[in-house]
Amino acid sequence: MAYGTLANVHQAKGEYTEALKCLDKVLAINKRIGDKVIDLSAYVNIGNAYYNQNQFEKAITYYEKAIKLNADKINNTSTEGTIYINYGNAQLELGNLKQAFELQQKAIVIGRSNNEPTTLFQAHLNLMHYYLKKKDFENAYHCCKEALEIGIGILGDILEEFHRISFSEKVSSAYFYIIVIGLELNYRSSAFYYLEQSKSGALITLLSNLDYVPRFTSNPSITILLQKEKKILSVIKAIQIRHLQSDPSIIEPGTIAQLELSLEEVYQVIEQYDKNYVATRKGRNLSFQEVQKLLET
């Protein structure tokens, strides 16, 4: 629906009142169509819009509607995990700690069952905030450490530049908290380790999004491989932003996996000539010293 796409644009720009108007129109139009999936998406997005305006009670109302609709008519467990995460955040903001904890735990169960690292990353990070409110720094530290390990893995798998930068901000937040909590617990060596790793992660993300030109570009084989890399990345980018299009295309199952496999084959060959180029493009986590050496070359 065009109004749904427009609502996403308004949400991204922080124009939540306008987003809500569009989502109301989506629900009104869908009354004639009767597509429960559209209703589910609208309920979640309305909840998010209210949450972002600090209207947590209203947000909860729509998250509960979404959960009920999903359970009764749709049974989309992937979406359910995201709803529980957002619902739990709203409860935490209202000081309802018991409900917040239970909802994040439900999200973790769903994330593990469906092998959804993004759900697991966010739920563990939210549990960290729960424990911080209770001043339970030990459990907060372990939740943050779990989230960070998952987040680093996710970051290494993101190929499209905008999404890499966006998600790296969430990983940076996890680094910040684990350093602060570590210092609170007097885990000084661990805090220093994560400080160094965070520097490496930030720099490697920056480098991976620069116009880094590999060595041996005069080699015809490398030139062909770089052209192939560019083509694959452009296709992956088009797939990842298709939800912003008015008429998103349908992606055949296994398409992204095949593209990633082709990209990995390209990098395996390029790596024989220039390991630094592949390291930056794949966003592999280096030590701070390795990054410094890379910058000097």
N, C-alpha and C positions, 0 to 999 in steps of 0.2 A: 504494500500500500504506500502511496506517495506521502500521506500524512505520517506514517510510521517512520519513513526515511527522514522527513523533515524534523520529526521529534528527536531523532538521534542527533541531527545536526545541532539543534537548539541545546540538547543536553551537553554535547561536547563543548559548546561555547558558553556554558553556564547560564543559559537563558531558560531557567526552569519553568517559569510561568508560561512562556510560549510553548515549551515542550508539553506541558500539561494540557493546554488547549488543543494541540494536535492529537494527543493521545485520547482525549475525550471524543474527538471526531472519529478516530480509529474505532473506538468501541461502539459509537453510534452507527457507523456504516456497517460494522460487522454483525450488528443485530440482524440484518437482512441476510447476511451470508452464513452466519452460524459456525465459523471456523474457530474451534476452541483454542487452537495453537496461537492464533492472533490475539485472542482474549488474554491468554496466559502471558504472552510477551508484553502486552499493554499493561497488565496489572503489575508486573515486575518493574517496568520502566516508570510507571506512575509512582510506585513505592520508592524507587531510586530518586525521582525528582523531589518528592517530599522529604526524603532523608537528607538530600543535599541542601535543603532549605531549613534543616534542623527541626522539621515538623515530624518528629519520630513516631508519635501516636498514629498519625495519618499513614505514615509509611508502613507501620505494622499492619494496619487494616488491609492494605493492598497486598502485602506479602502473605498474609493469612488467606486472602482470597485466591492468590496464585497457588499456594500449597494445596488448598482444598480442590481447586479445579484440576490441578495436575494429578492428584490422587484419584479423583473420581472419573476423569475422562481421558487423560493423556498418558500419564505414567512415564514422563521423560525424566529419568533419574539425573541426567547431566544438568538440566535446568534446575532441578530440585536442590542440588548441591549449592548452586549459586544463590538460590533464594534463602536457604538456611543461613548462609554466610551473611547476607545482607540483613536478614531478620535478626540474627544474633547481634550484629553491630548496633542495630536500633535499640535492642533490649539493653545492651551494655551502656549506651548513651543515656538511657533512662535510669540506670542504676540497678536494673533487674539482673543481678549477676548470675543467679542460679539458671534462669532461662537462657541467658547469653551463653553460658558454658554448655548447656545441653544442646543448643542449636549448632554450635561450632563442632561439637562431637559428632552430631548427625552428619554434618558436612564432611567430616573426616572419614566416616564409615563409607559414605557414598563415593568420595574421592578415591579411596583405596579399592573399593569394589569395581569402579569403572576405570581405574588407572588414569586418573585426571590430576596431574601434578599441579596445575594452576589452582584447582580447588584445594588441594592439600597445602600448598604454599600459603594461600590467603587465610585458610582456617587456622593453621598453626600460628600465623602472625597475629590473628585476632585473639587466640587463646593467650598469647604473650601479654596482650593488653589487659585481658581478664585477670591474669595473675599479678600484673603490675598494680591494678586497682586494689588487689588484696595484699599488696606488699610482699608477695611470695616471690622473691627474686630468683630463687633457685629454679623453680618450675618455669618462670618467665624466661630464664636463660636457656633452658633446654628446649622450650617451644620455639624460641627465636633461632636457636642453632639448627633445629630441624627445618624450619622455614627457609633459612639461608641456604642450607645444603640443597633443598629442592629448587629454590630460586636460581641458584647458580647453574643447575642442570638445565632448567628451562631456558635461561639466557643463552646458553650454548647452542640450543636448538632453534632459536629464532633467527630467521634469515633475512627478513625484511627490515630495512634500516629504521623506519619510524617506530615499529613495534619494539625493536631492540632498545632504542633510546628510552621509550616510554616505560618498558618493563624494568630497565636498569635503574630507574628512579625508585621503584619498589624494592629492588634488591639493595640499593644504597640505604634505604630506610632501615632495612633489617640489619645491615652492617652498623649503622649508627646505634641502634638499640643494643646489639650484642656487645658493643664496645662499652657503652655506658653501664649496662647491667653487669658486665664482667668486672668493671672497676668497682662497682658497688659491692660485689662479692669478693673483692680483692684477688680476682683472677687476672693479675697484671700481665703475665706472659701471654695468656690467651687473648686479652684485650689488645696487646701490641701486635700479635699475630694477625688478628682480624683487621686492625688498622692498616697494616702493610698490604693485606690481601685486598682491602677495599680500594686502596690507591691503585693497585694493579688492575682491578676490575674496571675502575673508572677510566683509566688510561687506555686499556685495551678496547673498551667500548668506543671511546673517542676515535682511536686509530682505525678501528674497523669501519668507521663511517667517513673517513677521509678518502680523498682520491689517491690512495696509496698505489703507486705504480710498481709492479714487480720488476725484478731484474730479468735480464735475458729477454726483454721484449722484442729484440731483433730476431729471436728464434721464431720461425714461421709456425712451429707446432704450438708454442706458448700463445702466440697471437690468436690462433684458432680456438684454443682452449678458453682464453679470456673472453672471446666473443660468445662462446657457448655458455660460459658462466653468466654473462650479462643477460643472455636470452632466458636462461632458466630462472634467474632472480626476478626478471620482469614478469614472467608468468606467475611465479609464486606471489609476488606483490599484488598482481591483479586479483588473484584468488583471495588473498587476505583482506582486501578492501572491498570485496564484492558486495558486502552487506550495506555499503553506503550508496550503492547504485539503486536506481528506481526499479530496475528489472534485473535482479541478480541472476546470473547464470547458474545452472545446476552442475555440480562437480561430481564426476564419476568416482565411486569408491576406489581408493588406492592411488588416485592421481598425485596427491602431494607426496606420498611415500615414494612413488616412482621418480618424481622430480628431485627429491632429496637424495635418492640413490644416485641419480645421474650427476648431481652436483658433487657428491662425495667422490665419485670416480674422477671428475675433473680435478678436484683438489689433490687427490692422491698423486696425480701426474705432476701438477704444478709444484707440489711440495718437494719433489726431487730437485727442483731448480731453485726454489725460494721458500724456505720454511716460514720465514717471517710474514710473508704475504698471506699464506694460508692461516697462520695463527691469528692474524688480525681480522681476516674475513670471517673466520669461524668463531671469533670471540673467545678463544681458549684462555683460561685464567692463568696468567704468568705471575711469577714472583715480581716484586717491585724492581729488583736488580735486573731481571730479564727484560723488563719493559724499558729500563734506562739504557741497556745495551742496544735494544731494538731502535730506540730513538737516535742513538749515536751513529747507526749504520747508514 
